[in-house]
Amino acid sequence: MKKIGVLLSGCGVYDGVEIHEAVITLLALDRNGAEAVCMAPDMMQYHVVNHLTGEPSDEKRNVLVESARVARGKIKDIKTVRPADLDALIIPGGFGAAKNLSNYALKGKDADVHPEVARIVRGMVAAGKPVGALCISPAVLAKILEDKTPEVTIGNDFGTIETIERMGGIHVACKVDQIHIDPRNKLITTPAYMIGPGIKEVASGIEKLVAEVVRQA
């Protein structure tokens, strides 16, 4: 059974992983006969957002602990995971990718990426193993791999496209039910909730991405 890493970034679209995207990914992996290996960095979230009001709160939460909610407790600290342990990697979206896995939401093209996230992504690419990314996560890939001219999609958001290209990436516009494949770097990306509008549309692209990641793994 192929082992596919799923890199989570908390629990909730505004401060962690986009839960629909994460769950659809996990479901699609199971349907494709693959084993999901969930992981997250053991760190404090950039901040916590009240998802009822959309306002920041004074709470403090840990990314690994919150990600464990999505993974039903079966999750690893990313620092314990090696590229050799995996056949492929998928990074769902949500603001956690841009606030916790990196600070892309704050610094754009000058973003810093969590060192363990950069390590696992670079290791997978160096080993010729596929990496999938959803929603805003392809922008994080573009930063990590800025020396490799990565081809990615985040849909059609002009500002994000411009930033990806300033980081040295190549952006390919896609609809929500489409994926883009970078054959040289073995990257598979899809817009998901960067376009939406709803869970069934988002699921279509994610299911295609997962099938392609598993096929290439």
N, C-alpha and C positions, 0 to 999 in steps of 0.2 A: 504493500500500500504506500502510495506517495505521501510524503510528509510536507505539508504546505504551511509555512509560517504565516500567521495573521498578526500584524503589528497594530495593537490598540493604543489609544492615547487618552484614556479616561472614559467617562460615561455620560454622553449628552452632547448634542450638536454644538452648543455655544461655548463649551469649555473642554470638551473631550471628543471621543469618537462619535460619528454620526451613527446612531444605534441601528436604524433601518439598514444602512449600508453594511454594517458589521454583521448583522444577523442574516441578511441575504447572502453575504459572502460565505458564512459558516454553513448555511443550508445548501448552497450550491456546491460547496466542497464535498459535503456528505453525499449529495446526489451523484457527484462525479466519482465517488469511490475513493476519495482522498481523506487523509487524516489532517485535521487542523491542529496546528501547534501555536496556541495563542501566547503572546508575549507583550510586555510593556516595560518601560523604564520605571525603576523604583525612585520616584522623585515627587516633589510637591507640584501640584498644578500651578500654572501661571496665576490663575484666579478661579473663583467659582462663580457661576452665573445662575441665578434663580430662573429656571426654565419656564416658570409660570408668568413672571413679570418681564423677563428679559434683562433684568438689572443685575449688576454685580452684587455679591453678598460678602459678608465678612468671614464666611466659613473658610476653613483650610482643608483641602483634600489631597490624597496621594494618588498619583496616576495609576500605579500598579494595583492598588486596592480598589479603585473605582473601576478599572478595566476588568477586574475579577468578577464584577457584577454581570458583565456581558458574557464572559467566558464560563459562567456558572462555577467559578472557583478554580477551574483547571487552567492555570496560566503560569508562565515562567517569567522571571526577571530577565530582561533582554541580555543583560551582561553574561548570563550563563549559557546563552545560545550561540552556537558557532554555525557558519555557513555550511559546514560539513554535515550538520545535523538535519539539514533541510534539502528538499528538492526544488523548492520555489518559495517566494515570499509575496504576500499581498498586504497593501497598506490601505485600509478604508479611510474615508475622509472625515470631515468634521473639523471644527476650529482647533481641536486638540492637536491636529497635525501641524497647524500653523502657530500654536501657542505653547505646546508642550514638547512635541517632537522636534520643533524648531521654533524660532521667533520670527518666522516669515510674516506673520500678521502685523508685527511691530516694525520690522526693518526691511521688508521687501527684498530687493536683490542683494542687500548686504547682510542677509539673515545668517545667523549661526544655527547649526544643526546639532542636536544632542550627539555627543561623540559615539555613543553605542549604536544609535540609529545609523549614523554615517558608516560606522564599521560594518554593520551587518549588510547594508545595501551595497557598499563597495565590494565586500567579500563575495556576495552573491553574483554580482556582475563580473567580477574577476574570474569566478569559477564557471562562467557561462550558464548560470542558472537564471530562469525567468523571474522578473519582478513585476507585479501588477500594482497599480495605484488608481484610486478612485477619487473623484471630486477635486478637492484642493491639493491632495497629496502629490499629484504629479509635479506641482511647483516645488515641493521639497526634494523630489527626485532630481529635478533640474538643477537645484542648488548643489546637492551632493555630487552630481556627475557633471558639473559645469565644464570640466576639462574633456568630456567625451561627446560633446554636441548631442545630447539626448533628444530624441523625438518623443513628444508627449501631447496629450490633449487635456484641456480642462473645459472644453465646450466652445464658448464664444465670448467670454468676458474680456473685453478689450484691455482693461487695465492689467489683469493678470497675465494675459497673453504678452503684453509689452514687457512686463517684468521678467517672464520666462525667457524671452528672447534677449533681454539685456544680460541675463545670466549665462548666455551662450547656448540656450536650448533652441530647438526648432518646434514651433507649435503647429499642430494640424487641427483645424476646426472639425468637430464631430457633433452629431446629434446625440440625444440622450441614450438611444438604443444602439449606438455604434461603439466600436472600440478602435483604437489605433495601435498598431504593432510597429515597434522599432526593432527590425530584425538584427541590426548590428549589435545593439546593447541588450537585446531580449527584454525589452520593456513593453508592457501591455497596459494601456490606460483607457479610462472611460469617464465621461463628465459627471454621471450620477446627479446628485442634487445641486451641482453648479448650474444645471439646466432645469431639472425636475420635469414636470410639475408635481408628480406624485409617486407613490411607492411602486405601482405597477410599471410605470415607464422606467423608473430607475432600475428596477429589478431586471428588466430586459437587457440593458447594457452590462450590468454586473454579472449576470448569468453567462453571457458571451465571454466576458473577460475571464471568469473562473474556468470555463471550459477550455479556453486557449492556454491559460497558465498551466492547467493540469496536462494538457496535450504536450506542451513543450517541456514539462518537468522531467 
